[in-house]
């Protein structure tokens, strides 16, 4: 079985979208995420980022749907399962920060 490389460094759309989300450039991030989704509809990363985008915009129900979609596309994509688990915690003030899936990028640099 081939190991799937989920590092954001291999996808410029994902890198740009993560940067835009971190800089709170929400509308621009959405456009880039949608480009990434159109470029590779079977990748879990855009779905995960759409979940984060929806969370930022206060729509936790849609965020959960996108995290589930990312998980369905690839159950080994850990950021989606972590974000889904995190979002299901009842007390919002006890939640960890969202996992953008960019941890691999910092490890490889």
N, C-alpha and C positions, 0 to 999 in steps of 0.2 A: 504494500500500500504506500502510495506516494504522500509524503508530508507536505501539507499546504503551507506556503509562506504567507503569513498575514501581516508582515511588517509594512507599515504605512510608507516606508521609504521606497517601496517598489511601485507605488501608485501616486503620481504627482497630484491628482485630484484630491485624494484623501489627505495628503500632507497640507495642501492649500486650505481645504475645508477645516481641518483641525486648527490650523493657525488662525483662520477667521473666527472660529468659535471661541478660541482662547482670547482673541482681541475684542470679543463681543461685537463683531461685525456680522450680525445674525442674518440679515437679508442676503448679503454676499455669500455667506457660508451655505445657505439653502440652495442658491443657484449652482454652486460648485458641487454640492452633494448630489443634486439631481443630474448633473453632467456625469458624475461618477457612476450613478445608478444606471443611466442610459448606456454608458460605455461597458459596464459589466453587471447586468441585472442579477447574476447568480452569486455575486460577492456579498459576504456578510457585512463588510465594513461600511458601505453607504447606509445600510439599514440601521446599523448601530449608531452612526452619526445622526441619522434622522430621528432616532430615539432621543438622543441628547438634545437635538434642536427642539423637539417637541417638549421636552422637560424644561428647557430654558424658557419656552413660551407658555409654560404653565399647563400643558396638556398631557398629564400623566397617562391617561388612557391610550392616547395615540403613541406615546413613548413606549409603553408596554407592548403594543402591537408590533412596533418596529424592532424592538429587542427580540421578541418572539420570532419574527420573520428572519432576523439575522441568525438566531439559534437554529431555526429550521433549515436554513441554507447550509449551515455548517456547525454542528454541535460541538466541534472542537475549538471554535472561536470563543475564547474565554472572556473577552470584554463584554460580549452580549449577555452571557449568562451572569456575569458579575453585576452588570447594570440592571438586569431584570430582578435579580435577587435584592439588590440595593433598593430598587424602586418599590419593592413590596414590603419594605420595613415600614411599620405603622407610624413611627415618630420621625418626622422629617428632619428634626434637629439631630438625630442620631445617625443619619445617613453619611456614608463615605462619599467623597467626590466621584463624579462620573469617570468611567474608564474609557478614554478616547481610543484606546488600542494603539497608542503611539509609544508604549514602553519599549517595544523592540527597537524603535529608532534610536532612543537614547543609549540602549545597551550596545548597539552596533557601532556607534560613533567613537 
